[in-house]
Amino acid sequence: MSLSRAQMVAGTIDNYFEMLNAHDLDGVMRGMTPDCEMRIPSSNFTYIGANALRIHLSEFLETFKIVNFHNYTVCADTQSGGVGVYFDVFLTTLDGEQINMNNANFFKFDDAGLITDILIFASAPLSRGFEAGSST
C-alpha cells in the first residue's frame, strides 16, 4: 500500500464524513471507486457500485437536513489499506426528528487513495434515509 496514514485519515474524515456534513454529494463520490461497496449488516442494506451509492447518499442527504459526524477516533493500517473510525453522529430530519448514534465504520482504500469498501456498524436501527439504492 502506497498511501500514508495521513492520506488514509484524510480520505475518511475530509473526503467522506466532512463532505457528508457539508451535504456535498459530488465531493463524497469523488473519493470512491466506481465499484465501491457499502454494507450495513445490522439493517441488512448493501449498496454495490457508484450508482447505488449515489442513490443511497442522495436519499440520506435529502432525508437529514443536519448531518453532523464528529468526535472521530481513527485507526489506520498502511500495510492493508484499511481504516477503522469510531465516531458520534447527530442527524436531524426535515421534520425535526433527531437521531444520535455512536458508530464504527471500516474503510478499504486502493493505491490511488479511493475508497473501495465501507462496512458500517450503527448503534441504532436504520431505515429512513437508507432504503434507496440497496440491493438487499
N, C-alpha and C positions, 0 to 999 in steps of 0.2 A: 504494500500500500504506500503510495507516494504522498498522501496527504499528511499535514502536520496536525497536531492536536488542536491548535488554534483554528485551522481551516475547518476541521470537523465540528468544532463547537459553533463557529460562525454559521456553518451550514444548517445546524439545527436551531440555534437561538435566533440569529439575524434573518436567515433566509426562509425559515419555516414559521416559528412561533411569532416573532415580531411582525412578520408580513401578515399573518392571520389577525393579530391585534389591530393592524392598520387597515384591515379589510382589503388588502392588495392581492387579489386572486392571481393576477398575472405574475406578480413577484414570487408568490409561492410556487407556481407551476414551473417557473424558470429553474428552480432548484431541484427538479425531479426528472428522472429519465422517462422516456415515452412508455416504457413497460413497468414503471414503478407499481408496486402493490402495497395496499394498506389493509390491515386486518384489525378488527376489534372483536376478539373471541367472546368476551362476556356478553356482547349484544348480538353476536352472530352476523356481523357486517363484514363484507370483503369487497374492496374496490380494486379492480385489476386494470391497469393501464391509465394513461394520462386523461383520456376522455372520461372514464368513470370517475377518476379523482376530481376532475374539473366539475362534473355534475354534482358530486357529493359536496365539495368545498363551496361551490356556489350556493347550494341549498343551506349549508351550515352558516355562511355569512349573511344570507338573506333572513335566516331564522333568528339570529342573535345580533341585535344592534350593538351590543357591547360584548367584545371578546377580550379577556384580559388574562393571558398566560403570564406567570411571574414566579418569583422565588425558585429559580432553577438550581438544581444540583446535577452536575454533569459528570459522567464517566466516559472517557473516550479511549478506545483501543486502536492505535495507529496501525498495528500489525494486521488486524482483521477488517478494519474499516467500519467498526461498529461503535455506536454511541448510545448510551442509556441516559435518559433525562427524567428525573423526578421533579415535579412542579405542582404549583397550585394553579387552578383556572377558575375564574369567575365569568359566568355567561349571563346575559340579560336578554330575554326575548323581546320582540317588538311590543308585546302586550305587558311587559314589565316583570314576567316571571324570572326569578333568579335561581341559578344553579351554581353551586360551589363544589368543587372536587379537588382531590389530591390524586394525581395520576402519574403514571410512568409510561414513557414511550421509548421504543428501541428503534434505532435507525441503522441502516446499512448504506454505505457510500461506495460509489465506483471510483476509479482512479482520477476521473475528471472533477470529482467533488460533488457529483449529483446523487441525490437520494434514490436508491433502488428499491428499498423496502422499509415499511413502517409497521411496527407492531404496537398497538395501543392497549394499555390496561387502565380502565376507568374505574373510579371508586363509586360511581353511581350508574344505574341503568341508563342507557342512551336510546333514544328513539327519535324524538322531534329534532329535525335538522340533520339526521344521519341516514335516512332511508334511501334517498335518491342516489342512483349510481351503484348501489350494492348488488352483487351477483348472488348473494345468499339471503 
